[in-house]
């Protein structure tokens, strides 16, 4: 094998190794694992004491769909909240009371599954700061991991 061919092979291997390192670093910095859940607002899907894995949002706007479960910051307190997406930017929501809510660009309507116990967009309005989307639920009652993709 000629010297120039060996140099090209070594260069290609180096580029592949660097790409694999970069991809691994990207994945590890985008995933947050074992985030503890406190409270009952997402029961019966997620229980107090469960842990979730999220993929952090690094792009703008994030890829969010109705039904996704997200980690966000509550607008009035800045505390981290785990809720389900019920409304997307640009949508008009109509409630049973007849009230309408128009979601502006960057606004999401989030609610807990346990409506009686959830402090959510019904109380503090739309949320603009999303941290990430739940992809795995570590259910301590079932002692199982549940993949969550909507």
N, C-alpha and C positions, 0 to 999 in steps of 0.2 A: 504494500500500500504506500502510495506516495506521501511525502511530507505534507503537501498542501491538502490532500484528502483527509489526513489525520487531523489537521488543524480545523477543517470544516466540521468534522464529526465532533471534535471536542467542543467547538463553538456551539454547535447545535445542542449537544447534551447540556452545556451550561445554560443556554437560553431556556430549554425545557425545564431544567431544575429551578431556575429563577422564576419561571411562570408558575410552576407548581407551588413554590414557596409563597408567591404573591397571592395565588388563589386560596391557599390554606389560611393565610393571614386575613384575607378579606372575609372568609367564612367565619373564622373564630371571632373577629371583631364585630360581626353582624349578629351573632347569636348570644343571647343572654339565657343561661340555663338556671333552673331551680329557683325561680323567683317565687317567694312564698306568698300565698293568698291568705288574706286576713278578712274575714267577714263572710256573710251569707248572701250577698246580693246577686251572685251568679248561680246559685243553686236552682235546679238540680244538676246542672252540667259541671260546675266547678264548686267544690266545697271548701269551707274554712279549713286550712291546714294542707290543702293540696299545693303543689308547686307547678309552675308553668315555664315553658321555654318559649321565648319570643325571638322573632327575627326583627332586628332594628331597622327602621326606615332610614335609608341613606339617599334616596332619590326624592325629588320634588316634582310633582305631587306623588305621594305614596300610592301604591296599588291596593285600593281598599274596595271591598264589596259589601253590600247589605248582608248581614249575618256573620261577618268576621268578628272575632273577639280581639280587642286591642287594649294595649296599655297606653294610657294617656295621662295628661295633667289636667286636673280639675281647674276650670277657669277662676273660681273664686278663692281657692286655697292653695293651688299649686301642688296638692298632694297627688301621688300616683294612684290612678283608678283603673280597674279592669272591668270593661263593659263590652256589650255587643253593639255593633253598628246597625242603626235603624234608619238613618238618613244621610245622604251624601251631598256634597256641594252642588248647588243649582236646583235641588229638589224642593218642592213645596209639600210640607206635611200637613195633613188635616186631622185634627184630633176629634174624639167623640164629643167633646164640648162645643165643636164648631170652630174653635180657634185654629188659625193657620200659622205656620212657621215657615218662612222662606229661608233656606240655608244659602248663605253667601259663599263666594269662593273661599276654600280653605276651612269651611265649617262642617262639622259632623255632628249628627244627633246620636248620642250614645245612651243606652239603657241597660240596666241589669235584668237578668231573667227573673229574679224574685222581686217583682215590682213593689211589694209591700215593704221590703227592707232596703231597697236601693235608693241611694242618693245619686241622681244622674241628671241628664239634660232636662228632664221635667222640672228639676229644682234650680239648676244653675245655668240653663241654656246650652247652646251649642258649644262644642269643644273644638279648639283650633290646634292644640299641641298634642300630636300623636307621637308616641315613642316607638311602638312596634306592634306586630301582629302575633297572636298566639299560634304556635304550630304544634305544640305538644303539651298535654295535660298529664301530670303525674298524680293520678287519683289514689290518695292514701287509703280510702275506704275499700276500693276494689283491689288495691295493691297492683295496679296495672298502669301502663302508660298508654294514653289514647292520642293518636294522631288527630289533629284538628285542622282540616282544610275545608273551606267553604267554596 
